[in-house]
Amino acid sequence: MLRHGLAPIALSLALGGAGGALFALLHVPLPWMLGAIVANTIAAVRGWPVAIPHTVRVIVISVVGVFLGASFSPDMLDRLAAWAGSLCLMFVFIPLVTLIASEYFRRYAGFDQATAIFSGAPGTLTAMVIVGGASGGDERLITLAQGLRAMLVVLVLPNIVAALVGHPEAVQVAAIESGTFSPQGLWLIGAAAIGFGIAQALNLPAVAMATAMIVTAALYLAGVVTWHAPDPLFQASLWILGSSIGSRFAIASAATFFRVSRHAVVATGVVIAVSAAFAGVASALTGTPYLTSLISFTPGGVAEMCMIAMAFDIDPTFVAVHHLLRIAILVTLLPVGAKLFLRMTRRAKA
């Protein structure tokens, strides 16, 4: 974490705080995340040394899992049965989106086949970069394409939701109960620590959120914990995650960033459109409000999409389950499918 010193971390967080404060003054939805993203992206593209270490991001994702776990209720298992149709759509949605986006990157951005597949897949960045690189793809381009998709989705979606339901601060108190620290908070710290430890061992950030969420939910459902983490911790998580997203782009030159970003904007627009269509089908199948389905199918970062749902009080449990299934499918099935596809493509060319 500290191999490059604390200065890049301090700069990233300072810029994120300044961006968040500015966006708050401008009454932008989710200002502490969106402002931090924009400020750090500008700095990264200009070549400033901004960085949020991977370890810090995983810690924050573990905290997000604690907030999500607090939203679980005893009727969760009954609700899962009602979500079956929507969850099954994920097995169609993911390959379709991957096919469309990867074909765009191959045809119009000039990416090779392996780079295009892992750039077009709807997350998760860490796994796609690792597996994509092992499959012969360009890790730098995959990182840029995946990071830009996540950033664009997180920038666009809250504004769409805010335009339809109002500013998130109006409903945030209902979503997250604040309070002074209680000894029960030690149980929640333990839940976050378990999630962090498992994620570090498996090198899968989303596991941190899933594990912390499950442990926290069990604590609440068992009545061991009734205290809720305070709202300032939620806002701090938004600030750090936003800074993390923007600072990722320090890996590329300005020329490469703008070249890839042009194509990422188009590809992300197509992905959002496909997500909107699937959200309509899912809403009709399950009776779930359309906005809930839209946030559940639009592939931004898992933690960021769940935080958007919590901020707007839009059934964060439904959203979390769908995004975790998306990541599970991508991590387990995409590498196998991509390997077979690339092997067939190479044989056809030979």
Residue pairs with C-beta under 8 A, 6 or more apart in sequence:
1 53
1 55
1 56
4 49
4 51
7 49
8 49
8 50
8 51
8 247
9 51
9 52
9 53
9 56
11 43
11 48
11 49
11 50
12 40
12 43
12 50
12 51
12 52
12 243
12 244
12 246
12 247
13 52
13 239
13 240
13 243
15 36
15 39
15 40
15 43
15 50
15 243
16 32
16 35
16 36
16 39
16 40
16 239
16 240
16 242
16 243
16 246
17 36
17 239
18 35
18 39
19 34
19 35
19 36
19 37
19 38
19 39
19 40
19 242
20 31
20 32
20 33
20 35
20 36
20 39
20 238
20 239
20 242
21 31
21 35
22 31
22 35
22 39
23 31
23 32
23 34
23 35
23 38
24 31
24 32
24 35
27 167
28 34
28 35
28 159
29 158
29 159
29 161
29 162
29 167
29 168
29 311
30 158
30 168
30 238
30 307
30 308
30 311
32 235
32 236
32 238
32 239
32 242
33 154
33 238
33 239
33 241
33 242
33 304
33 307
34 154
34 155
34 158
34 242
35 242
36 238
36 239
36 240
36 241
36 242
36 243
36 245
36 246
37 151
37 154
37 155
37 242
37 243
37 245
37 246
38 155
38 246
39 243
39 246
40 50
40 242
40 243
40 245
40 246
40 247
41 151
41 245
41 246
41 249
42 246
43 50
43 246
43 247
44 50
44 246
44 247
44 248
44 249
44 250
45 249
45 254
45 257
45 258
46 254
47 250
47 254
48 250
49 250
50 243
50 246
50 247
50 250
51 247
51 250
52 240
52 243
52 244
52 247
54 126
54 205
55 200
56 240
56 244
57 205
57 240
57 241
57 244
58 196
58 199
58 200
58 205
58 208
59 192
59 196
59 208
60 237
60 240
60 241
60 244
60 303
61 195
61 199
61 205
61 206
61 208
61 209
61 241
61 302
61 303
62 192
62 193
62 195
62 196
62 199
62 208
62 209
62 211
62 212
63 192
63 212
63 229
63 233
63 237
64 209
64 212
64 237
64 241
64 303
64 306
64 307
65 191
65 192
65 195
65 208
65 209
65 210
65 211
65 212
65 213
65 216
66 188
66 191
66 192
66 212
66 213
66 216
66 229
67 176
67 229
67 234
67 237
67 307
67 310
67 316
68 209
68 212
68 213
68 216
68 217
68 306
68 310
68 316
68 317
68 320
69 191
69 212
69 213
69 214
69 215
69 216
69 217
69 218
69 219
69 220
70 176
70 216
70 217
70 220
70 228
70 229
71 175
71 310
71 316
71 317
72 213
72 216
72 217
72 220
72 221
72 317
73 317
74 221
76 217
76 317
79 317
79 318
80 321
82 286
82 287
83 286
83 288
83 318
83 321
83 322
85 282
85 285
85 286
86 282
86 285
86 286
86 288
86 293
86 296
86 322
87 321
87 322
87 325
89 278
89 281
89 282
89 285
89 297
90 297
90 322
90 325
90 326
90 329
91 329
92 278
93 274
93 275
93 278
93 297
94 121
94 122
94 326
94 329
94 330
94 334
95 337
96 274
97 120
97 121
97 122
97 271
97 274
97 275
97 299
98 117
98 120
98 121
98 122
98 334
99 120
100 120
100 270
100 271
100 274
101 119
101 120
101 121
101 122
101 267
101 270
101 271
102 116
102 117
102 119
102 120
102 121
103 116
103 120
104 120
104 263
104 266
104 267
104 270
105 111
105 115
105 116
105 119
105 120
105 145
105 263
105 267
106 112
106 113
106 116
108 263
108 266
109 116
109 260
109 263
111 119
111 138
111 141
112 136
112 137
112 138
113 342
113 345
114 132
114 135
114 136
114 137
114 338
114 342
115 132
115 137
115 138
115 141
115 142
117 132
117 135
117 137
117 338
117 341
117 342
118 128
118 129
118 131
118 132
118 135
118 137
118 142
118 146
118 338
119 128
119 132
119 137
119 141
119 142
119 145
119 146
120 145
120 267
121 128
121 146
121 330
121 334
122 149
122 271
122 299
122 326
122 330
123 146
123 149
123 150
123 299
123 300
123 301
123 302
123 326
123 327
123 330
124 146
124 204
124 205
124 206
124 301
124 302
124 327
124 330
124 331
125 143
125 146
125 147
125 150
125 301
126 203
126 204
126 205
127 204
127 327
127 330
127 331
128 142
128 146
128 330
129 139
129 142
129 143
129 146
130 203
131 334
131 335
131 338
132 139
132 142
133 139
133 142
135 335
135 338
135 339
135 342
136 342
140 251
140 252
140 256
141 260
143 248
143 251
144 249
144 251
144 252
144 256
144 257
144 260
144 261
144 264
145 260
145 263
145 264
145 267
147 245
147 248
147 249
148 249
148 260
148 261
148 264
148 265
148 268
149 264
149 267
149 268
149 271
149 299
149 300
150 245
150 300
150 301
150 304
151 245
151 246
152 264
152 265
152 268
153 268
153 271
153 272
153 298
153 299
153 300
153 305
154 245
154 300
154 301
154 304
154 305
154 308
156 272
157 272
157 294
157 295
157 298
157 300
157 305
157 308
158 168
158 308
158 311
158 312
160 294
161 291
161 295
161 308
161 312
161 314
162 168
162 312
164 291
165 171
165 291
165 312
165 314
168 311
168 312
171 311
171 312
171 313
172 231
172 234
172 311
172 313
173 231
174 313
175 310
175 311
175 312
175 313
175 316
176 228
176 229
176 231
176 234
176 310
177 228
178 228
178 230
178 231
178 232
179 227
179 228
179 230
180 230
181 230
182 227
184 224
184 225
184 226
184 227
185 227
185 229
187 219
187 224
187 225
188 216
188 219
188 225
188 227
188 229
190 215
191 212
191 215
191 216
191 219
192 212
194 211
194 212
194 215
195 207
195 208
195 209
195 210
195 211
195 212
195 213
195 215
196 208
196 212
198 207
198 208
198 211
199 205
199 206
199 207
199 208
199 211
204 331
205 303
206 302
206 303
206 324
206 327
209 302
209 303
209 306
209 320
209 324
210 324
213 320
216 225
219 225
220 226
234 307
234 310
234 311
237 307
238 307
238 311
241 301
241 303
241 304
241 307
245 301
245 304
249 257
252 260
271 298
271 299
272 298
275 294
275 297
275 298
275 299
276 294
276 297
276 298
278 293
278 297
279 290
279 293
279 294
279 296
279 297
279 298
280 290
280 293
282 288
282 293
282 296
282 297
283 289
283 290
283 292
283 293
286 293
288 315
288 318
289 314
289 315
291 312
291 314
292 309
292 314
292 315
292 318
292 319
295 305
295 308
295 309
295 314
295 319
296 305
296 318
296 319
296 322
296 323
297 322
298 305
299 305
299 323
299 326
300 308
302 320
302 323
302 324
302 326
302 327
305 319
305 323
306 316
306 319
306 320
306 323
308 314
309 315
309 316
309 318
309 319
309 320
310 316
